[in-house]
Amino acid sequence: MSIGFIFTNFNNTQFTEGVVLSIVSSDAVDAPIIVVDNASKVEHVESLRLLESKHKNLTVIYNKENIGYFSGLNVGIHHARSLFSSIAYWVIGNNDLIFSEDIHSQIVSSQKALDKYPVVSPNIVTIDGVPQNPHVIHKISKIREFIYDLYHCNYFLAGAIKKVAKITHRFTDRDDELQHAVAQEIYQGYGACYILTPLFFENFEELWSPTFLVYEEFFLSKQLGDKGFKTYYEPSIKVQHHWHASTSQLPGRFFWDLSRKAHREYRKYVKVWR
């Protein structure tokens, strides 16, 4: 089985170095790795160029502007498909990931699912052991949709909601991730990492990316759903995630504004109150 990797980078090349080292130390040692840099600061670009010079299977694309997460991945996808036509399965995602030493074997062992579904969502676990998949198994509740609306009404109200959520998370967190050991079809996989299969490329040229950042999970699920597909969650493919390595580089108010714009786009398709 031929696999490759595509990531985005933004002002955090230390994480890109970590994910590259995890791949070249694994049984996917020779797999092509494509990193799309979204106009990072000079020092991070210089670090990327040095990293690229050390690894013959690493290609870095240097965008002149920050075009966002899925749009950045799409740049990598088009580049990958043009240069590596023999690669069937592309692991895509954030650069703040760490892959297991047997990542290639894990993917090979899941080939039946990979050949049945266009997108497979792996078992993503934070560095401190918190599972992040399956992200959304069926749907978002109306109560949670209402809170999303409130959160995006006002920046200061959003801050208050976040503080309350931190205090009450043991009671208010969705319990979908408790099924992290169960392989199954899901509504949305956590956006940090996906595996795109040949079935994806038979039906799509790229990821649907109507927003700069945030809500990527929904837009991918809708892209698939419009053609009758679902994402499949496969717990045997395991990935570690540093979590929020890129978004932590964005100012609080700026990130909230991006989230509000994405939420408005989301509401064009999800009409809870009608």
Contacts in CASP RR format, 6 or more apart in sequence:
PFRMAT RR
TARGET T0000
AUTHOR 0000-0000-0000
METHOD contacts of the structure
MODEL  1
MSIGFIFTNFNNTQFTEGVVLSIVSSDAVDAPIIVVDNASKVEHVESLRL
LESKHKNLTVIYNKENIGYFSGLNVGIHHARSLFSSIAYWVIGNNDLIFS
EDIHSQIVSSQKALDKYPVVSPNIVTIDGVPQNPHVIHKISKIREFIYDL
YHCNYFLAGAIKKVAKITHRFTDRDDELQHAVAQEIYQGYGACYILTPLF
FENFEELWSPTFLVYEEFFLSKQLGDKGFKTYYEPSIKVQHHWHASTSQL
PGRFFWDLSRKAHREYRKYVKVWR
1 88 0 8 1.000
1 89 0 8 1.000
1 104 0 8 1.000
1 107 0 8 1.000
1 108 0 8 1.000
1 111 0 8 1.000
2 86 0 8 1.000
2 87 0 8 1.000
2 88 0 8 1.000
2 89 0 8 1.000
3 28 0 8 1.000
3 31 0 8 1.000
3 87 0 8 1.000
3 88 0 8 1.000
3 89 0 8 1.000
3 90 0 8 1.000
3 91 0 8 1.000
3 104 0 8 1.000
3 107 0 8 1.000
4 28 0 8 1.000
4 31 0 8 1.000
4 32 0 8 1.000
4 33 0 8 1.000
4 34 0 8 1.000
4 80 0 8 1.000
4 84 0 8 1.000
4 87 0 8 1.000
4 89 0 8 1.000
4 90 0 8 1.000
4 91 0 8 1.000
5 19 0 8 1.000
5 23 0 8 1.000
5 28 0 8 1.000
5 31 0 8 1.000
5 32 0 8 1.000
5 33 0 8 1.000
5 34 0 8 1.000
5 90 0 8 1.000
5 91 0 8 1.000
5 92 0 8 1.000
6 33 0 8 1.000
6 34 0 8 1.000
6 35 0 8 1.000
6 36 0 8 1.000
6 73 0 8 1.000
6 76 0 8 1.000
6 77 0 8 1.000
6 80 0 8 1.000
6 90 0 8 1.000
6 91 0 8 1.000
6 92 0 8 1.000
6 93 0 8 1.000
7 16 0 8 1.000
7 19 0 8 1.000
7 33 0 8 1.000
7 34 0 8 1.000
7 35 0 8 1.000
7 36 0 8 1.000
7 92 0 8 1.000
7 93 0 8 1.000
7 94 0 8 1.000
7 95 0 8 1.000
7 97 0 8 1.000
8 35 0 8 1.000
8 36 0 8 1.000
8 37 0 8 1.000
8 38 0 8 1.000
8 68 0 8 1.000
8 69 0 8 1.000
8 72 0 8 1.000
8 73 0 8 1.000
8 93 0 8 1.000
8 94 0 8 1.000
8 95 0 8 1.000
8 246 0 8 1.000
9 15 0 8 1.000
9 16 0 8 1.000
9 35 0 8 1.000
9 36 0 8 1.000
9 37 0 8 1.000
9 38 0 8 1.000
9 40 0 8 1.000
9 44 0 8 1.000
9 48 0 8 1.000
9 60 0 8 1.000
9 95 0 8 1.000
10 37 0 8 1.000
10 38 0 8 1.000
10 39 0 8 1.000
10 40 0 8 1.000
10 66 0 8 1.000
10 246 0 8 1.000
10 249 0 8 1.000
11 40 0 8 1.000
11 41 0 8 1.000
11 44 0 8 1.000
11 246 0 8 1.000
11 249 0 8 1.000
12 40 0 8 1.000
12 44 0 8 1.000
12 95 0 8 1.000
12 96 0 8 1.000
12 245 0 8 1.000
12 246 0 8 1.000
12 249 0 8 1.000
13 40 0 8 1.000
13 44 0 8 1.000
13 47 0 8 1.000
13 48 0 8 1.000
13 51 0 8 1.000
14 47 0 8 1.000
15 94 0 8 1.000
15 95 0 8 1.000
15 96 0 8 1.000
15 242 0 8 1.000
15 245 0 8 1.000
16 35 0 8 1.000
16 48 0 8 1.000
16 51 0 8 1.000
16 95 0 8 1.000
17 47 0 8 1.000
17 51 0 8 1.000
18 98 0 8 1.000
19 95 0 8 1.000
19 96 0 8 1.000
19 97 0 8 1.000
19 98 0 8 1.000
19 99 0 8 1.000
20 33 0 8 1.000
20 35 0 8 1.000
20 51 0 8 1.000
20 55 0 8 1.000
20 58 0 8 1.000
22 97 0 8 1.000
22 98 0 8 1.000
22 99 0 8 1.000
23 29 0 8 1.000
23 31 0 8 1.000
23 33 0 8 1.000
23 99 0 8 1.000
23 103 0 8 1.000
24 55 0 8 1.000
24 57 0 8 1.000
25 101 0 8 1.000
26 99 0 8 1.000
26 100 0 8 1.000
26 101 0 8 1.000
26 102 0 8 1.000
26 103 0 8 1.000
26 104 0 8 1.000
27 101 0 8 1.000
27 102 0 8 1.000
27 103 0 8 1.000
27 104 0 8 1.000
27 105 0 8 1.000
28 99 0 8 1.000
28 103 0 8 1.000
28 104 0 8 1.000
30 57 0 8 1.000
31 57 0 8 1.000
31 104 0 8 1.000
32 57 0 8 1.000
32 59 0 8 1.000
32 80 0 8 1.000
32 83 0 8 1.000
32 84 0 8 1.000
32 87 0 8 1.000
33 55 0 8 1.000
33 57 0 8 1.000
33 58 0 8 1.000
33 59 0 8 1.000
34 58 0 8 1.000
34 59 0 8 1.000
34 60 0 8 1.000
34 61 0 8 1.000
34 76 0 8 1.000
34 79 0 8 1.000
34 80 0 8 1.000
35 48 0 8 1.000
35 58 0 8 1.000
35 59 0 8 1.000
35 60 0 8 1.000
35 61 0 8 1.000
35 95 0 8 1.000
36 60 0 8 1.000
36 61 0 8 1.000
36 63 0 8 1.000
36 72 0 8 1.000
36 73 0 8 1.000
36 75 0 8 1.000
36 76 0 8 1.000
37 44 0 8 1.000
37 45 0 8 1.000
37 48 0 8 1.000
37 60 0 8 1.000
37 61 0 8 1.000
37 62 0 8 1.000
37 63 0 8 1.000
38 63 0 8 1.000
38 65 0 8 1.000
38 66 0 8 1.000
38 67 0 8 1.000
38 68 0 8 1.000
38 72 0 8 1.000
39 62 0 8 1.000
39 63 0 8 1.000
39 64 0 8 1.000
39 65 0 8 1.000
39 66 0 8 1.000
40 48 0 8 1.000
45 62 0 8 1.000
48 60 0 8 1.000
48 62 0 8 1.000
49 60 0 8 1.000
51 58 0 8 1.000
51 60 0 8 1.000
52 58 0 8 1.000
52 59 0 8 1.000
52 60 0 8 1.000
59 79 0 8 1.000
59 83 0 8 1.000
61 75 0 8 1.000
61 76 0 8 1.000
61 79 0 8 1.000
63 72 0 8 1.000
63 75 0 8 1.000
67 75 0 8 1.000
67 212 0 8 1.000
68 209 0 8 1.000
68 212 0 8 1.000
68 213 0 8 1.000
69 94 0 8 1.000
69 209 0 8 1.000
69 212 0 8 1.000
69 213 0 8 1.000
69 216 0 8 1.000
69 246 0 8 1.000
70 207 0 8 1.000
70 208 0 8 1.000
70 209 0 8 1.000
70 211 0 8 1.000
70 216 0 8 1.000
70 219 0 8 1.000
70 220 0 8 1.000
71 209 0 8 1.000
71 212 0 8 1.000
72 209 0 8 1.000
73 92 0 8 1.000
73 93 0 8 1.000
73 207 0 8 1.000
73 209 0 8 1.000
74 206 0 8 1.000
74 207 0 8 1.000
74 209 0 8 1.000
77 90 0 8 1.000
77 92 0 8 1.000
77 196 0 8 1.000
77 206 0 8 1.000
77 207 0 8 1.000
78 205 0 8 1.000
78 206 0 8 1.000
80 87 0 8 1.000
80 90 0 8 1.000
81 201 0 8 1.000
88 197 0 8 1.000
88 198 0 8 1.000
89 107 0 8 1.000
89 114 0 8 1.000
89 195 0 8 1.000
89 196 0 8 1.000
89 197 0 8 1.000
89 198 0 8 1.000
90 195 0 8 1.000
90 196 0 8 1.000
91 107 0 8 1.000
91 193 0 8 1.000
91 194 0 8 1.000
91 195 0 8 1.000
92 193 0 8 1.000
92 194 0 8 1.000
92 195 0 8 1.000
92 196 0 8 1.000
93 191 0 8 1.000
93 192 0 8 1.000
93 193 0 8 1.000
93 194 0 8 1.000
94 191 0 8 1.000
94 192 0 8 1.000
94 193 0 8 1.000
94 241 0 8 1.000
94 245 0 8 1.000
94 246 0 8 1.000
95 245 0 8 1.000
95 246 0 8 1.000
96 192 0 8 1.000
96 241 0 8 1.000
96 242 0 8 1.000
96 243 0 8 1.000
96 244 0 8 1.000
96 245 0 8 1.000
96 246 0 8 1.000
97 192 0 8 1.000
97 193 0 8 1.000
97 239 0 8 1.000
97 240 0 8 1.000
97 241 0 8 1.000
97 242 0 8 1.000
98 127 0 8 1.000
98 239 0 8 1.000
98 240 0 8 1.000
98 241 0 8 1.000
98 242 0 8 1.000
99 239 0 8 1.000
99 240 0 8 1.000
100 106 0 8 1.000
100 238 0 8 1.000
100 239 0 8 1.000
103 237 0 8 1.000
103 239 0 8 1.000
106 236 0 8 1.000
106 237 0 8 1.000
106 238 0 8 1.000
107 114 0 8 1.000
107 195 0 8 1.000
107 237 0 8 1.000
109 236 0 8 1.000
110 120 0 8 1.000
110 234 0 8 1.000
110 236 0 8 1.000
110 237 0 8 1.000
113 120 0 8 1.000
113 183 0 8 1.000
113 232 0 8 1.000
113 234 0 8 1.000
114 120 0 8 1.000
114 195 0 8 1.000
114 197 0 8 1.000
115 197 0 8 1.000
115 198 0 8 1.000
115 199 0 8 1.000
116 199 0 8 1.000
116 232 0 8 1.000
117 185 0 8 1.000
117 197 0 8 1.000
117 199 0 8 1.000
117 229 0 8 1.000
117 230 0 8 1.000
117 231 0 8 1.000
117 232 0 8 1.000
118 196 0 8 1.000
118 197 0 8 1.000
118 199 0 8 1.000
118 200 0 8 1.000
118 202 0 8 1.000
118 203 0 8 1.000
118 204 0 8 1.000
118 224 0 8 1.000
118 229 0 8 1.000
119 194 0 8 1.000
119 195 0 8 1.000
119 196 0 8 1.000
119 197 0 8 1.000
119 200 0 8 1.000
119 220 0 8 1.000
119 224 0 8 1.000
119 229 0 8 1.000
119 231 0 8 1.000
119 232 0 8 1.000
120 194 0 8 1.000
120 195 0 8 1.000
120 197 0 8 1.000
120 231 0 8 1.000
120 232 0 8 1.000
120 233 0 8 1.000
120 234 0 8 1.000
120 237 0 8 1.000
121 133 0 8 1.000
121 134 0 8 1.000
121 135 0 8 1.000
121 186 0 8 1.000
121 189 0 8 1.000
121 190 0 8 1.000
121 193 0 8 1.000
121 194 0 8 1.000
121 195 0 8 1.000
121 231 0 8 1.000
121 232 0 8 1.000
121 233 0 8 1.000
121 234 0 8 1.000
122 133 0 8 1.000
122 193 0 8 1.000
122 194 0 8 1.000
122 195 0 8 1.000
122 234 0 8 1.000
122 237 0 8 1.000
122 238 0 8 1.000
122 239 0 8 1.000
123 131 0 8 1.000
123 133 0 8 1.000
123 180 0 8 1.000
123 233 0 8 1.000
123 234 0 8 1.000
123 235 0 8 1.000
123 236 0 8 1.000
123 237 0 8 1.000
123 238 0 8 1.000
123 239 0 8 1.000
124 131 0 8 1.000
124 132 0 8 1.000
124 133 0 8 1.000
124 190 0 8 1.000
124 192 0 8 1.000
124 193 0 8 1.000
124 239 0 8 1.000
124 240 0 8 1.000
124 241 0 8 1.000
125 131 0 8 1.000
125 132 0 8 1.000
125 180 0 8 1.000
125 238 0 8 1.000
125 239 0 8 1.000
125 240 0 8 1.000
125 241 0 8 1.000
126 132 0 8 1.000
126 240 0 8 1.000
126 241 0 8 1.000
126 242 0 8 1.000
126 243 0 8 1.000
127 240 0 8 1.000
127 241 0 8 1.000
127 242 0 8 1.000
127 243 0 8 1.000
130 177 0 8 1.000
131 177 0 8 1.000
131 180 0 8 1.000
132 177 0 8 1.000
132 190 0 8 1.000
132 192 0 8 1.000
132 241 0 8 1.000
132 243 0 8 1.000
133 177 0 8 1.000
133 180 0 8 1.000
133 186 0 8 1.000
133 189 0 8 1.000
133 190 0 8 1.000
133 233 0 8 1.000
133 235 0 8 1.000
134 176 0 8 1.000
134 177 0 8 1.000
134 179 0 8 1.000
134 180 0 8 1.000
134 182 0 8 1.000
134 184 0 8 1.000
134 186 0 8 1.000
134 189 0 8 1.000
134 233 0 8 1.000
135 176 0 8 1.000
135 177 0 8 1.000
135 186 0 8 1.000
135 188 0 8 1.000
135 189 0 8 1.000
135 190 0 8 1.000
135 191 0 8 1.000
135 217 0 8 1.000
136 174 0 8 1.000
136 176 0 8 1.000
136 186 0 8 1.000
136 187 0 8 1.000
136 188 0 8 1.000
136 189 0 8 1.000
136 217 0 8 1.000
136 221 0 8 1.000
137 176 0 8 1.000
137 179 0 8 1.000
137 184 0 8 1.000
137 186 0 8 1.000
137 187 0 8 1.000
138 187 0 8 1.000
139 187 0 8 1.000
140 148 0 8 1.000
140 270 0 8 1.000
142 272 0 8 1.000
144 174 0 8 1.000
145 270 0 8 1.000
145 272 0 8 1.000
146 272 0 8 1.000
147 161 0 8 1.000
148 263 0 8 1.000
149 263 0 8 1.000
150 157 0 8 1.000
150 161 0 8 1.000
151 157 0 8 1.000
151 158 0 8 1.000
151 161 0 8 1.000
151 263 0 8 1.000
152 158 0 8 1.000
152 259 0 8 1.000
152 260 0 8 1.000
152 263 0 8 1.000
152 264 0 8 1.000
155 253 0 8 1.000
155 256 0 8 1.000
158 256 0 8 1.000
165 172 0 8 1.000
176 186 0 8 1.000
180 235 0 8 1.000
181 235 0 8 1.000
182 233 0 8 1.000
182 235 0 8 1.000
183 232 0 8 1.000
183 233 0 8 1.000
183 234 0 8 1.000
183 235 0 8 1.000
183 236 0 8 1.000
184 232 0 8 1.000
184 233 0 8 1.000
185 230 0 8 1.000
185 231 0 8 1.000
185 232 0 8 1.000
185 233 0 8 1.000
186 230 0 8 1.000
186 231 0 8 1.000
186 232 0 8 1.000
186 233 0 8 1.000
187 221 0 8 1.000
187 230 0 8 1.000
187 231 0 8 1.000
188 217 0 8 1.000
188 218 0 8 1.000
188 220 0 8 1.000
188 221 0 8 1.000
188 231 0 8 1.000
189 217 0 8 1.000
189 220 0 8 1.000
189 221 0 8 1.000
189 231 0 8 1.000
189 233 0 8 1.000
190 217 0 8 1.000
191 216 0 8 1.000
191 217 0 8 1.000
191 220 0 8 1.000
192 239 0 8 1.000
192 241 0 8 1.000
192 243 0 8 1.000
193 239 0 8 1.000
193 241 0 8 1.000
194 220 0 8 1.000
194 231 0 8 1.000
195 237 0 8 1.000
199 229 0 8 1.000
203 227 0 8 1.000
203 229 0 8 1.000
204 223 0 8 1.000
207 216 0 8 1.000
207 219 0 8 1.000
207 220 0 8 1.000
207 223 0 8 1.000
208 219 0 8 1.000
208 220 0 8 1.000
208 222 0 8 1.000
208 223 0 8 1.000
209 216 0 8 1.000
209 219 0 8 1.000
210 219 0 8 1.000
210 265 0 8 1.000
211 219 0 8 1.000
211 258 0 8 1.000
211 261 0 8 1.000
211 262 0 8 1.000
211 265 0 8 1.000
212 258 0 8 1.000
212 261 0 8 1.000
212 262 0 8 1.000
213 247 0 8 1.000
213 250 0 8 1.000
213 255 0 8 1.000
213 258 0 8 1.000
213 259 0 8 1.000
213 262 0 8 1.000
214 258 0 8 1.000
214 259 0 8 1.000
214 262 0 8 1.000
214 263 0 8 1.000
215 262 0 8 1.000
215 263 0 8 1.000
215 265 0 8 1.000
215 266 0 8 1.000
218 266 0 8 1.000
218 269 0 8 1.000
218 270 0 8 1.000
220 231 0 8 1.000
221 230 0 8 1.000
221 231 0 8 1.000
222 269 0 8 1.000
224 230 0 8 1.000
224 231 0 8 1.000
247 255 0 8 1.000
250 258 0 8 1.000
END
